[in-house]
């Protein structure tokens, strides 16, 4: 059974705020050889126990069932989102669960995979843990975490499928005994589906994001920044990687209508710089004029992000007005030597 990056059961609430300037998911360039279909959007959580298992997590994944499963219990689990107490006299003979993970496909980037597993023995410890009474709600302070319920159900000999309500501690977090017993079951894969490519091979090789906000379109907030060489002379911005993005033809219209200001460029290619290329580009950056330039009347259609070793990024318009934006938002004209050094590295 193949395994990749499994989504954890407890996700810090702070991770939900990781929406920044970059976006990781990209439209698939086609599934790996063998033909995999795309997953459908999951059903939202329903009444009963708080359930986020079919909602996008902070990592962009939810524990979803593969559409390729032929098990009726798995098919029901994919649509039934209601957690209920175990019925009296209910005697399960197997458990089913669905999970999503990220997998690296050699030569084809990173993909989201949905998997359905079945276990038909060793259920006694899990049943005992599920029958524990929940603790009273605490009046104290609870850790700020968000719980993603494992997407599983129990099935009896007649095919009745029950998503059991999990006993919780005073903060609403399921007992650890339940999760331990669940993970300890002798699971075997019933169905497995590669769903969507989330990172191309070139993105994986270079570390470039699949999309990036056009920083030149963001309005300046606060006082005008000083030239980078005067404000942050000791910080290393010597690029080690160059990522190139193409602007959409709408140039921000679609993003503005959706409430996001400015355009988001789509990744086209990237380069990990050699030592000589780094030196040439770094020398060219040091030739910048330190003179702020006005707003450009000719929108660029392509821009590059020059990423340094400390994740400090210098943005550059590859056409239009050829402006250069430093990490502190100071904007000046790109030296001709910088454009030449990038062209020599395959970035034109």
N, C-alpha and C positions, 0 to 999 in steps of 0.2 A: 504494500500500500504506500503510495507516494505521499510525501509530506513536504510542506513548505512552511511559510510564515503563518502560524496559526493565530487567529484573533484571540486575544486574552479575554477572560471573563470579566475582569474589572478594569475599566478604562478611566483614568483620571479625568475629571470634568474639564481641566485646563486644556486637554488635547482637543476638545471640541472647538476651541477658539483658533486652531491652527488653520486659518483660512487665508492669511498673508497675501503676498503678491504673486505667488506661484500656484499653479494647479497641476496635479500629477496625472489625472486620468486623460487618456487620449482615445480617439476613435480607433477601432481595430484596423490594422492594415491587412487583416485576414488571419484566420486561425492557423495553428500549426498543421502540418500535414496530417491528414486523416479526417479533417472536416469537423469542426465543433460549432455548435450553434450558439447564439447569444441568449443570455438569460432574460426572463421577463421581470418587470418591476414587481417587487414583493408586495404582499398585502400589509396594510398598516396594523399596528397593535390594536387589540380589542379590549373589551371589558375584562375585569379580573385582575390578576397579578400584573404589576408593571412589567411590560415586555418590550424590549428594544431589539429583539433578535433578528427582526426582518427589516430594521431600519439601517440606513448607512451609518457605519461607525465612524469614529474619528479618522480611521484609516481608509474610509471610502467603501468598506465592505460590510455586509451583514451575513449572518449565517443562513444561507438560502439553500433550498433543496434543488438538486439538478433536475432539469426537465427530462433527462434521459432515464430516470428511475421508472421501473415497472412495478415496484412494490406498492400495493394499494395504501398501506400505512404511511409510506413516505409521501405519496401523493396527497393524502389527507393532511399530513403534517405541514405540507407546503402552503395550505390555505387556512387551516384551523389555527387561530391565534389566541384562543381562550384557554386560560389555565383554570383548572377546577380541582377541588380536593379529591383524593382517591375515593371512588365510590365503595360503599360497603360491599363486601363479597366479590370485589374485582380481583381477579387472579391473572396477572400478566404472564405471558410465556416468552415475550421478547421485548426488546427496546429498539427504537429507531432514532437516529439523530441526523441532522443536516449541519454542515459546516462549510465555511468559505475560507480560502487561504490564498496567498500569493505564491506562485511558483515560477522559478527561473527555468525557461526552456532554452537549452543550449542553442545559440545561434538565432533565437527568435524572441529575445527579450523576456519580460515578466508578464505573466498572465494571471487573471483571477480564475480560480477553480472552485467549483461547487461539488461537494461530495456527500453521499448518503451512506451511512454505516448501519449495520444491524448487529445486535447481540442477543442470543437466545439461550444464554446460560449465565449463572452467577448473579442473578438479580436480587437475591436475598438481602445483601448489605444495602443496596440502593433502596429497596422497599422499606427497610427498617429506618433508614435516614429520612425518607420522605414522610414517615408517620410521626416524626418528632413534632411536638407542639412548638409553634413560633413563640418567641420571647415578647413580652410587653414592649410597647414603644418606649424608647429611652427619653428621658427628660434632659439628658446631657448633650454634649457636643459629638456630632458624628463626622467621620472623615468625608471630605468632599470627593466622592467617587460616583461614577455612574455605572450601574450594573447592566451588562448585556446577558440576558438569560440564555443558557445553552438551549439550542433548538432541538428538543428531544420529546419523545412520547413513549408511552407503554402500550402494548397491544395484548389482548387476551386471546384465548383459543378460538373465539368466535369472530375475531377480526375487529372488535371494538377498540378504538384508538382514544387514549386519554392523555392530554397534556397535563401532568400533575402540577398542582400549586406547590411551590417550594417553601418549606419552613424557613423563617427568617429570624435574624437577631433583632435587637432593639432598634437598629438603624435601617432595617429593611433590606439587609444583605443576606442572601441565602447562607445557611449553615455550611461550613467547610466540609462537614461529613458528607453532605449530599454531592458536592462537586468531586470529592475524592472517590466516592463510591461509583459515581457516574463514569469518571475517567478510567476506573479500574476494570470496567466491563470488558470482556473479550470481543472487542469490536472487529468486524470484518467489512470491507468495502462492498456495498451493493451496487452503487452507480457512481460514476465520476465524470465530470464534464468541465472542459476548459471553456470559459465563458467569454472573456474579453481581454484583449491586450491592454495592459495599463502602462507599459514602458517598452519602447522599441529597443532593439539590440544596440543601436547607436546611442540612445539616451542612457542605457545601462553602462555602456563602455566609457562614455564621457562624463556621466554624472549630470548632464543637462536636464532641466525640467522640460516637460512636453509642451508647456505654454508659459508665457511670462507677460506680466503687465508692462505696457509701454510707459516707462517712467517719465518720458518727455511730455506725456499728456497730463500728468498729474500736476495740479496747481501748487505753487509754492505757498506754504503756510508759515507765518512768522517772519522774522527779519531776514533780509537777504544773506545767504551764507558767504563766508569768506572763501577765498581760493583755497583749495585743498592743501596746497603746499604750505600755506601759512597756518591753517587751522589744525591739521592732523599730519604734520610732517613725519612723525615717527611710525605711523601705521603702514603696514606693508600691503600695497595694492598690486604688486607685480603679478600679472595674470599667469595662471597655469593652464587655464582652459578658456576657450572661446565658444560660446553658444550663439547660434544665429536663429532669428525668428522673423517670420513674414507677417506683415499686418494683414488683417482681413480687408476685403474690398470696401466694406461699409465704414472702415476706419472709425470704429467707436460707436456707430449708430445703434447697433444691436445691443451693445453693453450698456449704453446710456438708457435705452428703453427698458432694460431689465433692472435698472437702479445701480449698475456698476459704472463708475465714471472711467472713460477712456477705453482704448482698444487693448485687446490681449493678443499678442503675437503667437503664432503656432511654430513650434520647433521645425527647422528644416535640416540643419546639420550642425555638427560640433567638431572641435579639434582639441586634443590634448597636446599642448605645446611642448616642443623639444627645448632643451636648455638654450640653444642658440636663438630659437624663435622667441623664447621668453625674454632673453636679453635685448633683442632688437625692439620688441614691443615696449618693454619697460623703458628703454632709452628714449623711444618716441614719446611716451607719455610724459616724460620729464621735460619735453620741449613744448608742452602746452603753454599758452600765453598768459594764463591767470587773469584773463580779461573776460568778464561776463558778456555773453551775447544775448541779443533780444530774442523774443519769441519768433519762431520760424514760420514763415507763410507758406512753405512748401512741405507738407507732411511727408515723412519718410514712409516707404513701403516695407523696409527691412531694417532691423536693428540687431545689434550684437550685445551680449553681456560678457564682459571680460572678468572672469572670476579669479580672485586671488587666493592664496593659501589659507587666509583667515576668513574666507567666505565674504570678503569685501568685494563689491561688484562695481565696476565702472561700465556705464552704458554708452553705446556709440551708435549714432545713426549711420547706416551704411549707404544711404542715398539722401535725397532731400537736402537739408542744410548741413549735414555732416557735423552735428553737434556732439559734444562729449559731456556726459554728466557724471560727476564724481559721487562717492558714497554719501557726502553731506549735501547733495543736490546742487552744488555749484556747477554751473553750465558754461562751458566755453567752446571755442571752435576746435575741432580735431586737427592736429598738425598733419600736414601732408605726409610726413614721414611715418605716422602711425598707420594711415591707410595703405602705404606702400609695404610696411612690415607685415600687416595682416594679409595683404594680397600674396606676399611671398609664402605665407603659412597656409594658403588655400582659402582665405576668407576675403572675398571681394564684393 
